[in-house]
Amino acid sequence: MKINLACGGKLCLLKDWENVDFHNSGKHVKTMNLTKKLKYKNDSVDVIYHSQFIEHLNPKQSLFFLKECFRILKKGGIMRIVTPDFENQVIEYISLLKQIKSDPKNKKFFLRYQWIKLEIIDQLARNQSGGEQVKFLNKNRDQVREYIINRLGRSGRDLLDHLGNSPNDSFLKSIARKWYNKIKNLGTIHSKIGKFRLGGEVHYTVYDTYDLTVLLNRAGFNSVEVMSYDKSNIPDWNLTELDCTNDGLHDGKNCLFIEVVK
């Protein structure tokens, strides 16, 4: 058995895969509260995949979730994690900061510099759906399209296309619905910082290879390997199209791709 946890709209329809999320978004999705004990037997799963999820969990939740993943994986089973890469973001920020300092009137550098700051900060700090990122893209969509797609791939392309075809208010409401349904069970602790942040759209943290490895070690995993969007130890990985489409479009090549073996 292979499972795609916190799948959202990112499904794998291969026959040996099961898509799982908090909210039943269709006939191909199994509903489960992923902050509780996972409804799988010990040592029963061959592959676990989750993307853009663990950064939404607080430290206690993330450790519990990873321990549950360790419990249900078979010996020799693989878990693949995709999450924003803080190190990559910082390197890109420093590079763009140097460029804009050397050429202050260069609008291309300026817009990219603005974006990378938002990419790092906005989803940690926002207090309304879509945050400053959506406002920025609504204003500068055409000027930054190539850069956004280069960084975010399929997700960036779909976001830009959606913004181009939807009134801003309706798009923001669609984001709010998506995230509320996806992670509405993250826990009452978040209510202290408002109903919006309870919905799960914001990130609780951002990982790099070091701190995610430490967390995985605490959960029981010792064999940790950094991968890329098109590289995996999972057999026939590219057939899933979870991180890269058949035509080669990545879904966030600058993310952190980690695989662990039980």
C-alpha positions in Angstrom: 0.0 0.0 0.0 1.1 3.5 -0.9 -0.5 6.6 0.7 -0.6 10.3 -0.3 -1.4 12.1 3.0 -2.9 15.6 3.2 -3.4 15.3 -0.5 -5.6 18.4 -1.1 -6.2 18.5 -4.9 -2.8 16.8 -5.6 -4.0 13.2 -6.3 -2.3 10.1 -7.4 -4.7 7.9 -9.3 -2.5 4.9 -9.8 -4.2 1.7 -8.6 -1.8 1.0 -5.7 -2.1 4.5 -4.2 -4.6 5.8 -1.6 -5.2 9.6 -1.3 -6.0 10.8 2.2 -7.1 14.2 3.6 -9.0 15.9 6.4 -11.9 16.7 4.1 -13.5 14.4 1.5 -12.9 16.3 -1.7 -14.0 13.6 -4.1 -14.5 9.9 -4.6 -10.7 9.3 -4.8 -10.0 10.8 -1.4 -10.3 9.0 2.0 -11.2 11.2 5.0 -8.9 11.1 8.1 -7.8 13.4 10.9 -4.1 13.4 10.3 -3.3 15.0 13.7 -4.7 11.9 15.4 -3.6 8.2 15.4 -3.5 7.2 11.7 -6.0 4.5 10.8 -3.5 2.0 9.5 -2.1 -1.1 11.2 1.5 -1.2 12.4 4.0 -2.0 9.6 1.3 -2.0 6.9 2.3 0.7 4.5 5.1 0.5 1.8 5.3 4.2 0.9 4.1 7.5 2.5 4.1 10.8 0.7 3.1 14.2 2.0 3.7 17.6 0.5 3.3 21.1 1.9 1.8 19.8 5.1 4.2 19.4 7.9 5.1 23.1 8.0 1.4 23.7 9.1 1.8 21.6 12.2 3.1 22.9 15.6 6.1 21.1 17.1 4.0 18.7 19.2 1.8 17.8 16.3 4.6 17.4 13.8 6.5 15.0 16.0 3.4 12.9 16.7 2.5 12.8 13.0 6.0 11.6 12.1 6.0 9.0 14.8 2.7 7.7 13.4 4.2 7.5 10.0 7.1 5.5 11.4 4.6 3.2 13.1 2.6 2.3 10.0 5.6 2.0 7.6 6.8 -1.5 6.9 10.5 -2.2 7.6 12.3 -0.9 4.5 9.3 1.3 3.6 10.0 4.9 2.3 8.5 8.2 3.4 8.9 11.2 1.1 8.4 14.7 2.5 8.1 17.9 0.5 8.1 21.2 2.3 9.4 24.8 1.7 13.2 24.9 2.0 14.3 27.8 4.2 17.9 27.5 3.2 17.0 27.8 -0.5 14.8 30.8 0.2 17.5 32.6 2.2 20.2 32.0 -0.5 17.8 33.4 -3.1 17.0 36.4 -0.9 20.7 37.2 -0.3 21.4 36.9 -4.1 18.6 39.2 -5.0 19.5 41.7 -2.2 23.0 42.0 -3.7 21.5 42.4 -7.2 19.1 45.2 -6.2 21.8 47.0 -4.2 24.1 46.9 -7.2 21.4 48.1 -9.6 18.6 49.9 -7.6 16.6 50.9 -10.6 16.3 47.5 -12.1 12.6 46.7 -11.8 13.0 43.0 -12.5 15.4 42.6 -9.6 13.2 44.7 -7.4 10.0 42.7 -8.1 11.9 39.4 -7.5 13.4 40.8 -4.3 9.9 41.7 -3.1 8.5 38.3 -4.0 11.2 36.3 -2.2 10.7 38.3 1.0 7.0 37.5 0.8 7.7 33.8 0.0 9.7 33.6 3.3 7.6 35.7 5.6 4.0 36.1 4.3 2.6 32.6 5.0 4.1 32.7 8.5 2.7 36.1 9.4 -0.5 36.7 7.3 -3.8 37.3 9.0 -6.1 37.2 6.0 -6.5 34.6 3.3 -4.0 34.9 0.4 -2.0 37.5 2.4 0.3 39.9 0.7 1.4 37.3 -1.9 -2.0 37.4 -3.7 -2.0 41.2 -3.5 1.5 41.3 -5.0 0.6 38.9 -7.8 -2.6 40.7 -8.7 -0.6 43.8 -9.2 2.5 42.4 -10.9 1.3 39.1 -12.4 2.6 39.6 -15.9 6.0 41.0 -14.8 6.9 38.1 -12.5 5.1 35.2 -14.3 8.3 33.6 -15.6 10.1 33.9 -12.2 7.1 32.6 -10.2 6.7 29.5 -12.5 10.4 28.9 -12.3 10.3 28.8 -8.5 6.9 27.3 -7.9 6.3 25.3 -11.1 2.8 23.8 -11.6 1.4 25.4 -8.4 2.7 28.8 -9.4 1.3 28.5 -12.9 -2.1 27.4 -11.7 -2.1 30.2 -9.1 -1.3 32.9 -11.7 -3.9 31.5 -14.2 -6.5 31.5 -11.5 -5.8 35.0 -10.5 -6.0 36.1 -14.1 -9.5 34.5 -14.5 -11.1 35.2 -11.1 -12.2 38.3 -9.3 -10.0 38.9 -6.4 -12.6 38.5 -3.7 -13.9 35.2 -5.0 -10.4 33.8 -5.3 -9.6 34.7 -1.8 -12.8 33.1 -0.6 -11.8 29.9 -2.5 -8.4 29.9 -0.8 -10.1 30.3 2.6 -12.5 27.4 1.9 -9.7 25.2 0.6 -7.5 25.6 3.7 -10.3 25.5 6.2 -11.5 22.2 4.8 -8.0 20.8 4.5 -6.7 21.5 8.0 -9.6 22.6 10.1 -8.8 20.0 12.7 -5.3 21.2 13.6 -6.3 21.9 17.2 -7.9 24.4 19.5 -4.6 25.9 20.4 -4.7 28.0 17.2 -7.9 29.7 18.3 -5.9 32.0 20.5 -4.6 33.7 17.4 -7.8 34.0 15.6 -10.3 32.1 13.5 -8.3 32.7 10.3 -5.1 31.1 11.7 -7.2 28.2 13.0 -8.0 27.4 9.4 -4.5 26.1 8.7 -3.5 28.3 5.8 -0.6 29.8 7.6 2.7 28.0 8.2 3.7 27.3 11.7 7.4 27.1 10.7 9.8 26.6 7.8 12.4 23.8 7.7 15.9 23.3 6.4 17.7 20.0 6.0 19.3 20.2 9.5 16.2 20.8 11.7 14.0 18.4 9.6 16.6 15.7 10.0 16.7 16.3 13.7 12.9 16.0 13.9 12.9 12.8 11.8 15.6 11.3 14.0 13.4 12.0 17.1 10.5 10.2 15.4 12.6 7.1 14.9 14.0 7.6 11.4 17.8 7.3 10.9 18.3 6.9 7.1 17.6 10.4 5.8 18.4 11.4 2.2 17.9 14.7 0.4 16.3 14.2 -3.0 15.0 16.5 -5.8 11.6 16.9 -7.5 12.6 14.3 -10.2 14.7 11.9 -8.1 13.4 9.3 -5.7 14.1 5.9 -4.3 10.4 5.0 -4.6 9.9 2.6 -7.6 8.3 4.2 -10.6 8.1 7.5 -8.8 7.7 9.7 -11.9 4.6 7.8 -12.9 2.8 9.3 -9.9 3.2 12.9 -11.3 3.1 14.2 -7.8 6.2 16.3 -8.0 6.7 16.5 -11.7 4.3 16.1 -14.7 5.0 13.9 -17.7 5.9 17.0 -19.7 8.6 17.9 -17.2 6.9 20.7 -15.2 8.0 20.5 -11.6 5.7 21.4 -8.7 8.2 23.5 -6.7 11.7 22.4 -7.6 13.1 24.7 -4.9 11.3 22.9 -2.1 13.0 20.5 0.3 12.6 16.9 -0.8 13.5 14.4 1.9 13.2 10.7 1.9 13.6 8.4 4.9 13.7 4.6 5.2 12.4 2.7 8.2 
